[in-house]
Amino acid sequence: MTEKPYNVLFICTGNSARSILAEVSLNQIGAGRFKAYSAGSHPRGEIHPLTLEVLAGQGYAIDGLRSKGWNEFVGADAPTMDFIFTVCDQAAGELCPAWPGQPVTAHWDFADPSKVTGEREAQLKAFKAAQSQIANRIRLFLSLPIDKLDRASLQAQVRELGASSKA
């Protein structure tokens, strides 16, 4: 018997870097237990080229990725989310849509690699660091006994994962 995967939505403002990195990472690391998506409150309409370069360079599948708005995930035919994570401060402070199904939510802040300017190597280093931090947070998330926790405990645990990164 195959269990239904958990649906996870990662939200950032532009949906061009951090949320895309998280979507791709969870889809691979989650190995079928999770189906990850990403969206932006104000999507750029394109994925940052260094996001794609870093993911491809680490062996992640990047075909079919696109920058999209969160409105795609509130319609009647949209998948019901089990978890929603904001991955940037700007999106965390915005008024989000009412998500059907009462998903577990948390804010996991990561520095925006696309804000790094200057030499290409410094920019690439920032994208690699962001991807590494996101993948590490996802591994911690995957270590939680999700099936054994009640909703309140699970909510507390996923929020603690975000808070612990700021300590």
C-alpha positions as CSV (number, residue, x, y, z in Angstrom):
1,M,0.0,0.0,0.0
2,T,1.4,3.4,-1.0
3,E,0.7,6.3,1.2
4,K,-0.3,9.7,-0.3
5,P,2.7,12.0,-0.2
6,Y,2.5,15.2,1.9
7,N,2.1,18.3,-0.2
8,V,4.5,21.2,0.7
9,L,4.5,24.7,-0.7
10,F,7.5,27.0,-0.3
11,I,6.7,30.7,-0.7
12,C,9.0,33.6,-1.3
13,T,8.4,36.9,-2.9
14,G,9.9,36.4,-6.4
15,N,9.9,32.6,-6.7
16,S,13.2,32.8,-8.5
17,A,15.8,31.5,-6.0
18,R,15.1,30.2,-2.4
19,S,11.6,28.8,-2.9
20,I,12.8,27.1,-6.1
21,L,15.9,25.7,-4.3
22,A,13.6,24.3,-1.6
23,E,11.0,22.8,-4.0
24,V,13.7,20.9,-5.9
25,S,15.6,19.8,-2.8
26,L,12.6,18.4,-1.0
27,N,11.3,16.6,-4.1
28,Q,14.6,14.8,-4.4
29,I,15.6,14.4,-0.7
30,G,12.0,13.5,0.3
31,A,12.1,10.5,-2.1
32,G,8.4,10.3,-2.8
33,R,7.1,11.0,0.8
34,F,6.6,14.6,-0.2
35,K,5.5,16.5,-3.3
36,A,7.0,20.0,-3.1
37,Y,5.9,23.1,-4.9
38,S,7.0,26.7,-4.9
39,A,5.3,30.0,-5.5
40,G,5.8,33.8,-5.1
41,S,3.6,36.5,-3.8
42,H,5.0,38.7,-6.6
43,P,6.8,36.2,-9.0
44,R,9.6,37.5,-11.1
45,G,8.4,35.4,-14.0
46,E,11.8,33.7,-14.5
47,I,14.1,31.6,-12.3
48,H,17.4,33.2,-11.5
49,P,20.1,31.6,-13.8
50,L,22.4,30.8,-10.8
51,T,19.5,28.9,-9.1
52,L,19.4,26.6,-12.1
53,E,23.2,26.4,-12.4
54,V,23.6,25.4,-8.8
55,L,20.8,22.8,-8.9
56,A,22.0,21.2,-12.1
57,G,25.6,21.2,-10.9
58,Q,24.5,19.2,-7.9
59,G,22.6,16.7,-10.0
60,Y,19.1,17.9,-9.3
61,A,16.5,17.7,-12.1
62,I,15.6,21.2,-13.3
63,D,13.3,20.4,-16.2
64,G,9.9,22.0,-16.1
65,L,10.7,24.5,-13.4
66,R,9.0,27.9,-13.6
67,S,8.4,31.0,-11.6
68,K,4.7,31.2,-10.6
69,G,2.4,33.0,-8.3
70,W,0.7,31.6,-5.2
71,N,-2.7,32.1,-6.7
72,E,-2.1,28.8,-8.6
73,F,-2.4,27.0,-5.2
74,V,-5.7,28.4,-3.9
75,G,-8.1,27.3,-6.6
76,A,-10.6,24.4,-6.4
77,D,-8.3,22.2,-8.6
78,A,-5.1,23.0,-6.7
79,P,-3.5,20.4,-4.5
80,T,-4.3,20.7,-0.8
81,M,-1.2,21.6,1.1
82,D,-0.1,19.8,4.2
83,F,2.7,22.3,4.9
84,I,3.4,25.8,3.8
85,F,6.8,27.4,4.5
86,T,7.8,31.0,3.8
87,V,11.5,31.2,3.1
88,C,12.0,35.0,3.0
89,D,11.1,37.7,5.5
90,Q,9.2,39.8,2.9
91,A,6.8,36.9,2.1
92,A,6.4,36.1,5.8
93,G,5.2,39.6,6.5
94,E,2.6,39.6,3.6
95,L,-1.0,38.8,4.0
96,C,-1.3,35.3,2.6
97,P,-4.4,33.8,0.9
98,A,-6.6,31.5,3.0
99,W,-5.2,28.1,2.4
100,P,-7.7,25.2,2.2
101,G,-7.1,22.3,4.6
102,Q,-5.4,24.2,7.4
103,P,-1.8,23.4,6.5
104,V,0.9,23.4,9.1
105,T,2.9,26.7,8.5
106,A,6.3,28.0,9.5
107,H,8.7,30.7,8.5
108,W,12.2,29.5,7.6
109,D,14.3,32.5,6.7
110,F,17.3,32.2,4.4
111,A,19.5,35.0,3.1
112,D,18.6,36.0,-0.4
113,P,21.5,34.9,-2.7
114,S,20.2,37.1,-5.5
115,K,21.0,40.2,-3.5
116,V,24.7,39.4,-3.6
117,T,26.5,41.7,-6.1
118,G,29.9,41.9,-7.5
119,E,32.0,39.1,-8.9
120,R,30.3,36.1,-10.3
121,E,32.2,33.8,-8.0
122,A,30.8,35.6,-4.9
123,Q,27.3,35.4,-6.3
124,L,27.7,31.7,-7.1
125,K,29.1,31.1,-3.6
126,A,25.9,32.7,-2.1
127,F,23.6,30.5,-4.2
128,K,25.5,27.4,-3.2
129,A,25.4,28.4,0.5
130,A,21.7,29.0,0.3
131,Q,21.1,25.7,-1.3
132,S,23.2,23.9,1.3
133,Q,21.3,25.6,4.2
134,I,17.9,24.8,2.6
135,A,18.9,21.2,2.0
136,N,20.1,20.9,5.6
137,R,16.8,22.4,7.0
138,I,14.9,20.0,4.8
139,R,16.8,17.0,6.2
140,L,16.0,18.1,9.7
141,F,12.3,18.4,8.7
142,L,12.4,14.9,7.2
143,S,13.8,13.6,10.5
144,L,10.6,14.6,12.3
145,P,8.2,11.8,13.2
146,I,5.4,13.5,11.2
147,D,3.0,10.6,11.4
148,K,3.4,10.3,15.1
149,L,2.9,14.0,16.1
150,D,-0.4,15.7,16.7
151,R,-1.0,18.8,14.7
152,A,-0.1,21.2,17.5
153,S,3.2,19.4,18.2
154,L,4.0,19.2,14.6
155,Q,3.3,23.0,14.2
156,A,5.6,23.7,17.1
157,Q,8.4,21.5,15.7
158,V,8.4,23.0,12.2
159,R,8.4,26.5,13.6
160,E,11.3,25.6,15.9
161,L,13.3,24.5,12.9
162,G,13.0,28.0,11.6
163,A,13.7,29.7,14.9
164,S,16.7,27.6,15.6
165,S,18.5,28.9,12.5
166,K,18.5,32.4,14.0
167,A,20.1,31.5,17.3
